[in-house]
Amino acid sequence: MPETNKETTSAYRSIFKATSLFGGVQVWKILIEIVKQKFIAILLGPSGMGISGLYTSATTLIQGITSMGLSSSAVKNVAEANGTGDINKISRIVTVLRRLVWITGLLGMVAVIALSPWLSKSTFGNYDYTIPFIFLSVTLLFQQLSAGQSVILQGMRKLKYLAKSGVIGSFCGLIVSVPIYYLFGVKGIVPTLILNSITTLLLTWYFSRKIKIEKVKVKNKQTFQEGKEMLKMGIVMSLTNILGVGIAYIIKIFIVRMGGTEEVGLYTAGFAIVNGYVGLIFTAIDMDYYPRLAEVNKDNDKCRNIINQQSEISILIITPIIMIFLILAPFVVLLLYTSEFLDIIGFMQLSMLGMLFKVLSWAISYQFLAKQDIKTYTITEFLSNIVILLSNILGYYIGGLEGVGIAFSTSVFIYLILVYVVAKNKYQFKFTMSLKKMFSIEFILLLFCFILVYFWKSNYMYIPTIILTLICGIYSFKELDKRIGLKSIVLSKIKKNHL
């Protein structure tokens, strides 16, 4: 049954509101992180930052294995239960989830304690850090418990609570870290990591307790039956994530062998900007999009509508952002790093060209998760990672870092074709004419901007590229206005602030 105009407008507004909310949260987190990293760099120096990074990398690896992917997979189960409106079913799923995060959290903690000598030796080359790793083991329990509360907030679509938790958590992380590092230096790293995990847990626990959940008796047998579905998908997601980390590691090793450690540093810095700053829109959207899709996962028509609507709003928001980053790439690099990193500009610009393809492929691929289609998800992710590995190695071999930029955009485009063909055949998915038209216009504007920025190395380049960005911004604004009445929303906000 097709949606009415009123229902469609409401759906678009919900998407835009959630994206704006979490987009703001991500920007706040990034700004806090920049300030925090500056303080850490001054107070700890490169050596201290290195130690902190190694602690985090080692424990994150163990957590990636022992957490069973519950922080992602369980969102589907909570959202699906929430879609039924059955408070008893919701309470049962939440109870099972809370038990599972305790079990997996304790498993992670015990694993770190048991492996602490090996972690110290393999990470630092000696056994001097065994005791610090034992202390850090509690962070895996706290982080997993916190992840469980965040899943409840996300699955129940309590977006404001989730946003407040993220904003306050980032600020508390800054307030906790700086004084401890100032007073204790490198010795303050472990206490800071533990206190940050406790703060995050307290915040997520506080906000999740605001949700009405009935006390229900769930037997161990029921816990196993209900939890089996969460764990099955979660384990698959964990394995694909580990595969992705492994692929990224192999690519870095290849770059080290071919170009040295400096090239790896440039590669890491470039992707941090592309995925961390330009790609923040995906993190923002994920918070609301996945649970909405999971709620209607059994209805292909509703899934198709949501995917197309989400794709339209995402493209309208992200295209002007990408164009701004294309133009300001040198200034962004100098702001975040130093002049030694200016060589990554071409690599960044070539990578940004593929971000529009990523919007579409990302929106479609979430359908496999929402439907818990483990086989399809596993195959498409495996093929995607193989394409990424081969294209990046070939790209770097032929064209250095700029070749990797081309490889990124190419692999995302191939992934888009793959997931589209699969979704079309399995779920009768297709893009609407509205989306196709809008995507074509936005992509042409982006392509022209890229060509001018990449090939015309002159200050005169800024005039036409800024004009193109303004045209893109105006077009995006008008299209958003058609869908959600953006003009009236903006005017009402301005009027409200003046009162």
C-alpha positions in Angstrom: 0.0 0.0 0.0 1.6 3.3 -1.1 2.3 6.0 1.4 0.2 9.1 1.4 1.8 12.5 1.0 1.4 13.2 4.7 3.0 9.9 5.6 5.9 10.5 3.2 6.5 14.0 4.5 6.5 12.7 8.0 9.0 9.9 7.1 11.3 12.4 5.4 11.1 14.8 8.4 12.0 11.9 10.8 15.0 11.0 8.7 16.2 14.6 8.5 15.6 15.3 12.2 17.6 12.2 13.2 20.4 12.9 10.8 20.7 16.5 12.0 20.6 15.5 15.6 23.4 12.9 15.3 25.3 14.9 12.8 25.5 17.6 15.5 26.6 15.0 18.0 29.3 13.7 15.7 30.6 17.3 15.1 30.7 17.9 18.8 32.6 14.6 19.5 35.1 15.5 16.8 35.7 19.0 18.2 36.2 17.5 21.7 38.5 14.8 20.4 40.6 17.4 18.6 41.0 19.4 21.8 41.7 16.3 23.8 44.3 15.0 21.4 46.1 18.4 21.5 46.2 18.3 25.3 47.4 14.7 25.3 50.1 15.5 22.7 51.4 18.3 24.9 51.1 16.5 28.3 52.2 13.0 27.2 54.2 13.6 24.1 54.5 11.1 21.1 55.7 8.3 23.4 52.7 8.6 25.8 50.3 8.8 22.9 51.9 5.7 21.5 51.4 3.8 24.7 47.8 4.9 25.0 47.1 3.9 21.4 48.7 0.5 21.9 46.7 -0.2 25.1 43.5 0.7 23.2 44.4 -1.4 20.1 45.2 -4.5 22.1 42.1 -4.4 24.2 39.9 -3.5 21.3 41.1 -6.5 19.4 40.1 -8.8 22.3 36.8 -7.0 22.7 36.1 -7.4 19.0 36.3 -11.2 19.4 34.6 -11.6 22.8 31.7 -9.1 22.4 30.1 -11.3 19.7 29.0 -8.3 17.8 26.0 -7.7 20.1 26.3 -3.9 19.9 25.3 -4.1 16.2 23.2 -7.3 15.8 21.0 -6.9 18.9 19.7 -3.5 17.6 17.6 -5.5 15.0 16.0 -7.6 17.7 15.2 -4.7 20.0 13.8 -2.6 17.1 11.7 -5.5 15.8 10.2 -6.1 19.2 9.6 -2.3 19.6 7.8 -2.4 16.2 5.2 -4.8 17.6 4.3 -2.5 20.5 4.2 -5.6 22.8 5.7 -4.4 26.1 6.1 -8.1 27.2 8.1 -9.0 24.2 10.2 -5.9 24.4 10.9 -6.6 28.1 11.9 -10.2 27.3 14.3 -9.2 24.5 15.9 -6.4 26.7 16.2 -8.9 29.6 18.0 -11.4 27.4 20.2 -8.7 26.0 21.3 -7.5 29.4 22.2 -11.1 30.4 24.2 -11.6 27.2 26.2 -8.4 27.7 27.1 -9.4 31.2 28.3 -12.8 30.0 30.2 -11.5 27.0 31.6 -8.6 29.1 32.9 -11.0 31.8 34.3 -13.2 29.0 36.3 -10.3 27.6 37.5 -9.3 31.1 38.7 -12.8 31.9 40.3 -13.1 28.4 42.4 -10.0 28.9 43.5 -11.1 32.4 44.5 -14.6 31.1 46.3 -13.1 28.1 47.8 -10.1 29.9 51.4 -11.5 29.8 51.1 -12.3 26.1 49.5 -8.9 25.4 52.3 -7.1 27.2 55.0 -9.1 25.4 53.4 -8.9 21.9 52.5 -5.2 22.2 55.5 -3.7 24.0 58.1 -6.4 23.6 58.4 -7.2 27.4 56.3 -8.2 30.4 56.4 -4.9 32.2 52.8 -4.0 31.2 51.1 -7.2 32.4 49.7 -5.6 35.5 48.3 -2.5 33.6 46.6 -4.9 31.2 45.0 -6.7 34.1 43.6 -3.4 35.5 42.4 -2.5 32.0 40.4 -5.8 31.8 37.5 -4.2 33.7 37.1 -1.7 30.8 35.9 -4.6 28.5 33.1 -5.4 31.0 32.1 -1.8 31.4 32.2 -1.1 27.7 30.1 -4.1 26.9 27.5 -3.3 29.5 27.5 0.3 28.1 27.0 -1.1 24.6 24.0 -3.1 25.8 22.3 0.1 27.2 23.1 1.9 23.9 21.5 -0.9 21.9 18.3 -0.5 24.0 18.2 3.3 23.3 18.9 2.8 19.6 16.5 -0.1 19.1 13.8 1.7 21.0 14.6 4.9 18.9 15.2 7.0 22.0 17.4 9.3 19.9 17.5 12.3 22.2 18.7 10.1 25.1 21.3 8.5 22.9 22.4 11.9 21.7 22.6 13.4 25.2 24.6 10.4 26.3 27.1 10.9 23.5 27.5 14.6 24.0 27.9 14.5 27.8 30.2 11.4 27.5 32.6 13.3 25.2 32.7 16.3 27.5 33.3 14.1 30.6 36.1 12.3 28.7 37.8 15.6 28.2 37.3 16.8 31.8 38.5 13.5 33.2 41.5 13.0 31.0 43.3 16.4 31.0 43.7 16.8 34.9 44.9 13.2 35.3 47.4 13.4 32.5 48.6 16.8 33.9 49.1 15.4 37.4 50.4 11.9 36.6 51.6 12.0 33.0 52.1 8.5 31.4 51.1 6.8 34.7 47.7 8.3 34.3 46.8 6.5 31.1 45.4 3.4 32.6 43.3 5.2 35.3 42.0 7.5 32.6 40.9 4.7 30.3 39.1 3.0 33.3 37.4 6.2 34.5 36.2 7.0 30.9 34.6 3.5 30.6 32.9 3.9 33.9 31.6 7.4 32.9 30.2 6.1 29.6 28.5 3.1 31.4 26.9 5.4 34.1 25.5 7.7 31.4 24.1 5.0 29.1 22.7 3.2 32.2 21.0 6.4 33.4 19.3 7.1 30.1 18.3 3.5 29.4 16.6 3.3 32.8 14.2 6.1 31.7 12.6 3.6 29.3 9.7 1.6 30.8 10.7 -2.0 30.9 8.6 -4.6 32.8 10.3 -7.1 35.0 9.8 -10.5 33.4 11.0 -13.9 34.3 13.1 -15.4 31.6 14.4 -18.9 32.1 17.9 -19.9 31.0 16.5 -22.0 28.2 14.6 -18.9 26.9 17.7 -16.8 27.2 19.5 -19.3 25.0 16.7 -19.5 22.4 16.2 -15.7 22.2 19.9 -15.0 22.4 20.9 -17.5 19.8 19.5 -15.3 17.0 21.4 -12.2 18.3 24.6 -14.1 18.7 24.4 -15.8 15.3 24.3 -12.5 13.4 26.6 -10.9 15.9 29.4 -13.5 15.4 29.1 -13.1 11.6 29.4 -9.3 11.9 32.4 -9.7 14.3 34.1 -12.0 11.8 33.5 -9.6 8.9 34.8 -6.7 11.0 37.9 -8.7 11.9 38.3 -9.5 8.2 38.1 -5.7 7.5 40.7 -4.9 10.1 42.9 -7.7 8.7 42.5 -6.3 5.2 43.4 -2.8 6.4 46.5 -4.2 8.1 47.7 -6.0 5.0 47.3 -2.9 2.9 49.3 -0.9 5.5 52.0 -3.6 5.5 52.1 -3.5 1.6 52.5 0.3 1.7 55.3 0.0 4.3 57.2 -2.4 2.1 56.7 -0.3 -1.0 56.9 3.3 0.4 58.0 3.2 4.0 56.5 4.2 7.3 56.0 7.8 6.3 53.7 6.7 3.5 51.6 4.7 6.0 51.3 7.8 8.2 50.0 9.8 5.2 47.6 7.0 4.3 46.3 6.8 7.8 45.9 10.6 8.2 44.1 10.9 4.8 41.6 8.2 5.6 41.0 9.6 9.1 39.7 12.8 7.4 37.7 11.0 4.6 36.1 8.4 6.9 36.2 10.3 10.2 35.1 13.8 9.1 33.4 13.5 5.7 32.1 10.1 6.7 30.6 11.3 10.0 27.2 11.5 8.2 27.1 7.7 8.0 27.6 7.4 11.8 24.9 10.0 12.3 22.4 8.2 10.0 23.1 4.7 11.3 21.7 5.5 14.7 18.1 6.0 13.4 18.1 4.2 10.0 19.0 0.7 11.1 16.3 0.4 13.7 13.7 1.9 11.4 14.6 -0.6 8.7 14.6 -3.5 11.2 11.1 -2.7 12.4 9.6 -3.4 8.9 12.2 -6.0 7.7 9.6 -8.5 6.7 7.8 -6.1 4.3 9.9 -5.6 1.1 7.7 -2.6 -0.1 8.2 -0.7 3.2 12.0 -1.5 3.2 12.2 -0.2 -0.4 10.5 3.1 0.6 12.7 3.6 3.6 15.9 2.9 1.6 15.0 5.3 -1.2 13.9 8.0 1.3 17.0 7.6 3.4 19.2 7.7 0.2 17.6 10.9 -1.0 18.0 12.8 2.3 21.5 11.5 2.8 22.7 12.6 -0.7 21.1 16.0 -0.4 22.9 16.6 2.9 26.3 15.0 2.1 27.0 16.4 -1.5 27.5 20.0 -0.4 29.6 18.8 2.5 31.9 16.8 0.1 32.2 19.7 -2.2 33.2 22.0 0.7 35.9 19.5 1.8 37.1 19.2 -1.8 37.7 22.9 -2.0 39.1 23.4 1.5 41.2 20.2 1.6 44.5 22.0 2.0 43.2 24.2 4.8 41.7 21.1 6.6 45.0 19.3 6.4 46.9 22.2 7.8 44.3 22.7 10.6 44.4 19.0 11.7 48.0 18.2 10.9 51.1 20.1 9.5 52.5 21.1 6.1 54.3 17.7 6.0 50.9 16.1 5.3 49.9 18.2 2.3 50.8 15.3 0.0 47.6 13.6 1.0 45.3 16.2 -0.6 45.1 14.4 -4.0 44.4 11.1 -2.3 41.7 12.7 -0.2 40.0 14.4 -3.1 40.0 11.2 -5.2 38.5 9.2 -2.3 35.8 11.8 -1.6 34.5 11.3 -5.2 33.3 7.8 -4.1 31.4 8.9 -1.1 28.1 9.4 -3.0 28.3 5.7 -4.2 29.0 4.8 -0.6 25.7 6.4 0.5 23.7 4.2 -1.9 25.6 1.0 -1.3 25.5 1.6 2.5 21.7 2.2 2.5 21.1 -1.0 0.5 23.4 -3.3 2.4 21.7 -2.5 5.7 18.7 -4.4 4.4 20.7 -7.7 4.6 21.3 -6.9 8.3 17.7 -5.9 9.0 16.4 -9.1 7.5 19.1 -11.1 9.3 20.1 -12.6 5.9 23.4 -14.0 7.2 24.4 -15.8 4.0 23.9 -12.8 1.7 25.6 -10.4 4.2 28.6 -12.7 4.6 29.1 -13.2 0.9 28.7 -9.6 -0.1 31.0 -8.4 2.7 33.6 -11.0 1.9 33.6 -10.1 -1.8 33.7 -6.4 -0.9 36.8 -6.9 1.3 38.6 -8.9 -1.4 37.9 -6.1 -4.0 39.1 -3.5 -1.5 42.4 -5.4 -0.9 43.1 -6.1 -4.6 42.2 -2.6 -5.8 44.2 -0.8 -3.0 47.3 -2.9 -3.7 47.0 -2.4 -7.4 46.2 1.3 -7.0 49.2 1.9 -4.7 51.5 -0.1 -7.0 50.5 1.9 -10.0 49.8 5.4 -8.6 51.0 5.6 -5.0 48.6 7.2 -2.6 46.5 8.8 -5.3 46.1 5.4 -6.8 44.7 4.3 -3.4 42.2 7.2 -3.7 41.1 5.9 -7.1 40.9 2.4 -5.7 38.6 3.5 -2.8 36.1 5.2 -5.2 36.3 2.2 -7.6 35.8 -0.4 -4.9 32.8 1.5 -3.5 31.2 1.7 -7.0 31.7 -2.1 -7.5 30.2 -2.8 -4.1 27.2 -0.6 -5.0 26.6 -2.7 -8.2 27.0 -5.9 -6.2 24.5 -5.1 -3.4 22.0 -3.5 -5.9 21.9 -6.6 -8.1 21.6 -8.9 -5.0 18.8 -6.8 -3.4 17.0 -6.5 -6.7 16.9 -10.3 -7.3 16.2 -11.3 -3.6 13.9 -8.5 -2.4 12.6 -6.8 -5.6 14.5 -3.7 -4.7 14.8 -0.8 -7.1 15.7 2.9 -7.1 12.9 5.4 -7.6 13.0 7.8 -10.6 13.1 10.7 -8.1 16.3 9.3 -6.5 17.9 8.6 -9.9 17.3 12.1 -11.1 18.5 13.7 -7.9 21.6 11.6 -7.7 22.5 12.4 -11.4 22.3 16.1 -10.8 24.2 16.0 -7.5 26.9 13.8 -9.0 27.4 15.9 -12.1 27.9 19.0 -9.9 30.3 17.1 -7.6 32.2 15.8 -10.7 32.7 19.2 -12.2 33.8 20.6 -8.8 36.3 17.7 -8.5 37.7 18.2 -12.0 38.3 21.9 -11.4 39.8 21.4 -7.9 42.0 18.4 -8.9 43.3 19.6 -12.3 43.3 23.4 -12.1 46.1 24.3 -9.6 45.3 28.0 -9.3 43.7 30.4 -6.9 41.3 31.3 -9.7 39.8 27.8 -9.2 38.0 28.9 -6.1 35.6 31.2 -8.1 33.9 28.5 -10.2 34.1 25.8 -7.5 32.4 28.1 -4.9 29.7 28.9 -7.5 29.1 25.2 -8.1 28.9 24.5 -4.4 26.4 27.3 -3.9 24.3 25.9 -6.8 24.5 22.4 -5.1 23.5 23.9 -1.8 20.6 25.8 -3.3 19.4 22.7 -5.2 19.7 20.5 -2.0 17.8 23.1 0.0 15.0 23.3 -2.5 14.7 19.5 -2.7 14.7 19.2 1.1 12.1 21.9 1.2 9.9 19.8 -1.1 10.2 16.8 1.1 10.1 18.2 4.6 9.2 21.9 4.3 12.7 23.0 5.3 12.1 26.6 4.6 9.2 26.8 7.1 11.3 24.8 9.7 14.2 27.3 9.4 11.9 30.3 9.6 10.1 29.0 12.6 13.5 28.3 14.4 14.7 31.9 13.6 11.4 33.4 14.8 11.5 31.3 18.0 15.1 32.4 18.7 14.2 36.1 18.3 11.2 35.9 20.7 
